[in-house]
Amino acid sequence: MPPEIVFCETPEDVADAAAALIFEDQAAAVEDSGIYHIALSGGRTPRLLYEQLASEEWEKTMAWASWEIFWGDERAVPPDNPESNFHLAQTTLLNRVEVGGVFRMQAELPNLQEAAEDYARTLRARFGFGIPAFETLLLGMGPDGHTASLFPGHPALQSKALVEVVEVKAPVPKRLTLTLPVLNRARHAIFLVTGEDKAEKVREILGGKDATYPAALVRPEEGQCTWLLDEAASYLIRS
């Protein structure tokens, strides 16, 4: 199924649209099983979304006690480091609402392979054996087309494990990430993409020119994929 593309005007509008989709996803999950599994993303773009979810508009409408929160990737820094994806969510959302469970990647551990295996065990404990299926998977995209911590040409793109260790040339080079088999089991993958520096990759991926970037490889097998784009990120594909 091709992804759904939603054109928004501003990053704030992207956050609003994402909050509305999350509300729908969690309502359906709670009605079905009483538990809502969501994997959060890091980077700059989700900050507005997390602040929106913690606002009065949404804080009183979400079934927070049913939420189980996970992460799609994490940088190898302590959880109180500003570069930590967990830290971003904690300071903007988790300190303001009380959720059912928080399951962070312990990427600050000295042995990242052990940390990856530990998180895989956590996923199996919460989802059962096999590949976990998140009701909602939040993703961003870098200007190079990477998503989560899956980078172009990296061997982790071929991994069959649930969680991989990744090392790249970046300000924080060592990371943990969920792999493509996990991303593609999501019931709803939501990309939040803002900024003009993403526009060229948005055109290549959503315009059908290049399907090899990691972000282009996220196509849930039995779920849906939604791209929320602000005007700056989408101006090259707007008709």
N, C-alpha and C positions, 0 to 999 in steps of 0.2 A: 504494500500500500504506500503510495507516495506521501511525503510529509505534508501536513497542513501548514500553510504560511499565513501568519497574522501580522498585518502591517500596523504598527503603532507610530505615534508621532515622536514621543519623547521617552527617555529611559524610565521616567515615572509612569508613563502609560504602559510600558512593558511590565513593570512591577505590578501594576493594577491588574493587567490581564492575567499574569501568572497567578496572582492570589485567587482570582476567580476560578481558574482551572483547578488549582489545588483544593479549593473548597468543594468543588464537584467531585474530584477524585476521592477525597477523604470521606465525604458523605456516602458515596457508593460503597467504599471499603468497609466503613463502620456498619452499614446496613447488612452487608454480606457476611462479614466475619467478626466484627467488633474490634478489629485491629487495622491500623493504617500504617503501612511501611513507606517511608520516603527517604530517598538518598539526596543529601544536599550537595551543592557545589561550592567552590571557592572563587577567588578572584574578586574583582571590583564590582562586577555587574549585579551579583545577588544581594549586595548590601541594601539597596532600596527595597527589594522584595522582603527581606527579613524585617526591616523596619516597618514596612506596611503590614505584615502579618501580626506584628506586635502592637499595632495601633488599635485604638478603640473600635474602629470599624470592623476589624476582623477578630480581634482578641476575644470578643465575647460570643462569636458565632462558631468558632472551630471546636471540634470535639477533642481538645488537647489530650485528655487522659487516654485516648485511644491511639495516640501517635507513638510510633517507634521510629526514631531518627537515626539514620546512618549517613555515611559520607561516600561520595564517589571517588575521592582521592584526598591525599593529605601530603603536605610537605614535611620533610624530616627536621622538624623544629619542635620545641616544647609547646604544650597546649596554650601557654600564656604569651607566646610570641606573636607579634602582629602579623607575621607571615602565615600563621596557622589558619587553615580553613575552619577548624573547630573554634578557634578564638573569635573569628568573625561572627559565626552563628551564635556563639555564647553571649557576646557583648551586645548584639543587636536584637536577638530573639530569645534565646534560652534563659537568660536572666530575667525575662519579663513574663514568661508563661511557664506553666508546669505541665510537662508532657509525660506520657506513660513510660518512655524509656529512651535513653541516649546511649548510642553505641559508637564511640569514636575510634578512629584508627590511631594506634599508639606508635606513630611514626617517629617519636623521639627516642625510642629504644635503640641501643647501640647495634643490635643485630636486626636489620630490616627484614631479612628473610624470615626470621622467627616472628616478627611483627605481622608480616603478610600471612603467614600460616595461622597465627592466632586470630586474625580478623576473619579468615576463611572459616575457622571453627565457630566463631561467633555467628556468622551468617548461617551456617548449618544448624546451629542450636536454635536460631529464631525462625528459620524457614523450613528446616528439614533437609535431607540430603537431595542432591541434584543442584540445579542452578537456581538461585533465588530470583523471585519475580517481584520487584518493587511496584507498588501501585503508582508511585510517582518517582521519576528520576529527573532531577534538575541538572542541567548541563550548560556550560558556556562554550565559547569557541575563541581560541587565540587567533591573532592575525596570521599565524602560520597554518591554521586549520586544525590545530590539536584540540582535543576535548578530554575532560578529566585530566589525567596525566598520560594520555596516549598521544605520542608525538609522531609526525610523519617519518616513516621508515624505521621506526624503532621495533626491535624484535618482540616487544610486549604485545604488539598488534596481532601476533600469531599465537599467543598463549592460550592454552585451554584451562589454566588455573583460574580460580575465582579472583585472586588478588595477586598483583605482581609488584616487584620492586623495579623502579625506573630510575635511571640516572641520565641526565641531559645537561646541555650547556644552558644554564639559567641561573639567576641570582640564588635560587635554592635548588641545587642540582638533583638531590636525592629525594625520592617520593615513593608513596604507595598509591596504587590505583586499582580500581575494579577493571576487569578486562571486557573485551567486546562480547564474549558469550553472556556475561552478566548484563551489560548495557542493553543487549538485544533481547533479553527476556522481560524487560520492563513492560508493564501494561500501558504506561504513558510516559514517554520521554519528552521533556520540555526543554528546548534550547532558549536561553535568554541571551540575545546578541545585540549589543549596542556599540555605537561608535563608528566613525568613518574609516578607521583603520581595519575594520572587518569587512568592508564593502566588497572588495575584490574577491575574497574567498567566498562570501555569500553568493556572489554572482557565479563563480565557478561551480560551487556545490549545488545550489538550488536552480541554477540555470542549466544544469545537466552537462557542463563542460568537463568536469573532473570529479569522478566518484572515488578517488583514491585517498583523499585526505581523511584522517581519522574521524572527523565530525560527519563526513559523508557516509561512513561505514555503520553509523548508528541507524538501524532500520529495524525496530522491534518486530519479531517474527509473528507474534500474535497480539500485538498492541498497536498503539498509535504513536506518532511522532509529531510534535507541534513546534514550529519555529516562531518565536516572538521577536520581531525585529523593529528597532526604532528607525526613524527616517534616515539618519546618518548611515546606518549599516545596510539599509535596503535600497538606497537611491538608484543603484545601478540596475535593479531588477523591477522597479516600480514601473508600471505601464503608464 
